[in-house]
Amino acid sequence: MGGLAKRLKTLAVAASLGALLVAWAVFGSPAAGARKSSAALSGSHQLTCPSQGWLVPANHNPLAASVLVPDGARAVLLCRYYGDRHRPTAGQLAGSAWIKRHSYTRRLTAEFDRLEPVPHRRYRGCGPHSDGQVDAIFEYREMPDDVVTASLLWRCHWVSNHRLRQSFWLSTALSRQLLRATER
């Protein structure tokens, strides 16, 4: 009887793991992307930075197809990740800041929207190495979050929300501001 009980216990564990995998597939990985806390269901939520830069969520904000950062954000989460120059920590979270001050969020939105567009196919001067990236996740009350990535490539820094068909040069002042805000 001991062998049968052991097999039944193994089957029960396997069934539990299978149910967990199905839930993970349906509802998403608890480690993937920026998540909203349980308070999100009540209308007030706080995002968290993913531990790795490639796990940042996709941009589903419909207004982001016409402007880098739409007006009206009520908060912004800044997530800074190490670049490939920082081995072995490349891609890992280096610092973050959750900013709910409306004046700061409004000013940051305006600064992003004033950036100069990168002329088509002008990435030739960029170096192959990266000093990292800063992802700015703008939170809105009535629409999906807007995700903007500031890539810190060697010799050129650019910004994209991955919805516009255009990238923008990251100004030195805005680059410093993002780095300063995400220092640990």
C-alpha positions in Angstrom: 0.0 0.0 0.0 2.9 2.4 0.6 3.7 2.5 -3.1 0.1 3.3 -4.1 -0.1 6.1 -1.5 3.2 7.5 -2.8 2.0 7.5 -6.4 -1.3 9.1 -5.5 0.6 11.9 -3.7 2.8 12.4 -6.7 -0.3 12.6 -9.0 -1.9 15.2 -6.6 1.3 17.3 -6.7 1.4 17.0 -10.5 -2.3 18.0 -10.8 -1.7 21.0 -8.5 1.3 22.1 -10.7 -0.8 21.6 -13.8 -3.5 23.8 -12.4 -0.9 26.4 -11.5 0.5 26.4 -15.0 -3.0 26.8 -16.5 -3.7 29.8 -14.2 -0.3 31.2 -15.2 -1.1 30.9 -18.9 -4.6 32.4 -18.5 -3.9 35.2 -16.1 -0.2 35.9 -16.7 3.0 35.3 -14.9 3.4 37.0 -11.5 6.9 37.9 -12.5 6.2 39.2 -16.1 5.9 42.9 -16.7 4.8 45.7 -14.5 1.9 44.5 -12.3 -0.9 46.4 -10.7 -1.5 45.6 -7.0 -4.8 44.3 -5.7 -5.7 47.9 -5.0 -6.0 48.2 -8.8 -9.4 46.6 -8.7 -10.6 49.4 -6.4 -9.5 52.1 -8.9 -6.3 53.1 -7.0 -3.2 51.2 -7.9 0.6 51.4 -7.9 2.8 49.8 -10.6 6.0 48.0 -9.8 9.1 47.8 -12.0 9.8 44.4 -13.6 13.1 43.0 -12.4 14.4 42.7 -16.0 14.2 45.4 -18.7 12.8 43.1 -21.4 9.8 42.4 -19.2 8.4 45.9 -19.4 4.8 45.7 -20.6 3.7 46.7 -24.1 2.1 50.1 -24.7 -1.7 49.7 -25.2 -2.6 53.4 -24.9 -4.5 54.3 -28.1 -3.5 58.0 -27.9 0.2 57.0 -27.9 -0.2 56.4 -31.7 -0.3 60.2 -32.2 1.8 61.6 -29.4 4.8 60.4 -27.4 3.1 60.9 -24.0 -0.7 61.8 -23.9 -1.8 64.5 -21.4 -3.6 63.7 -18.2 -1.3 61.2 -16.6 -1.8 61.1 -12.8 1.5 59.4 -11.9 4.6 58.0 -13.5 6.8 55.0 -12.6 10.5 55.4 -13.7 12.4 52.1 -14.0 16.2 52.2 -14.8 18.0 49.1 -16.1 21.7 48.4 -16.4 23.2 48.3 -19.9 25.6 45.8 -21.4 28.5 47.8 -20.2 27.6 46.8 -16.6 28.2 43.0 -16.8 27.1 40.8 -15.2 24.1 42.9 -14.2 23.0 43.9 -17.7 19.3 44.2 -18.0 18.6 44.1 -14.3 16.8 46.8 -12.4 19.2 49.5 -11.3 16.8 52.0 -9.7 13.2 53.2 -9.7 10.9 56.0 -8.7 7.2 56.2 -8.3 6.1 59.8 -8.7 2.6 60.9 -8.0 3.1 64.7 -7.9 0.8 66.1 -10.6 3.1 69.1 -11.3 6.1 66.8 -11.9 4.1 64.3 -14.1 2.7 67.2 -16.2 6.2 68.7 -16.6 7.7 65.4 -17.6 4.9 64.8 -20.1 5.6 68.2 -21.7 9.4 67.6 -21.8 8.9 64.2 -23.6 6.5 65.8 -26.1 9.0 68.6 -26.9 11.8 66.2 -27.9 13.2 66.5 -31.5 12.4 63.6 -33.9 15.2 61.4 -35.1 15.5 61.7 -38.9 14.7 58.4 -40.6 17.6 56.0 -40.6 19.9 58.3 -38.5 21.1 55.6 -36.0 24.4 55.1 -37.8 26.4 57.2 -35.3 25.2 55.1 -32.4 27.7 52.8 -30.7 27.1 49.1 -30.2 27.1 49.3 -26.4 24.3 50.5 -24.1 24.6 52.3 -20.8 21.1 51.0 -20.1 17.5 52.2 -20.4 14.9 54.1 -18.4 11.3 53.1 -18.9 8.7 55.7 -17.9 5.3 54.1 -17.3 2.6 56.9 -17.2 -0.5 56.0 -15.4 -3.9 57.3 -16.4 -7.3 57.2 -14.6 -9.5 56.4 -17.7 -7.1 54.8 -20.2 -4.3 52.2 -20.4 -0.8 53.1 -19.2 1.6 54.7 -21.7 5.1 53.1 -21.7 8.0 55.2 -23.0 11.5 53.8 -23.3 14.6 56.0 -23.2 17.5 54.0 -24.6 21.0 55.1 -23.4 23.1 53.8 -26.3 26.7 54.9 -26.4 27.0 58.3 -28.2 23.3 58.7 -28.8 20.2 58.5 -26.6 16.8 58.1 -28.1 13.2 57.7 -26.9 10.2 55.7 -28.2 6.8 54.7 -27.0 6.7 51.8 -29.5 3.4 53.1 -30.9 4.5 56.1 -32.9 6.4 55.3 -36.1 9.0 57.9 -35.0 11.7 57.9 -32.4 13.0 61.1 -30.7 16.4 62.3 -29.5 16.7 62.3 -25.7 17.9 65.7 -24.5 20.8 65.8 -22.1 18.7 67.7 -19.5 15.9 65.1 -19.6 18.4 62.2 -19.5 20.0 63.6 -16.4 16.6 64.2 -14.8 15.6 60.5 -15.4 18.9 59.2 -14.1 18.8 61.4 -11.0 15.2 60.5 -10.2 16.0 56.7 -10.3 19.2 56.7 -8.2 18.9 54.3 -5.3 
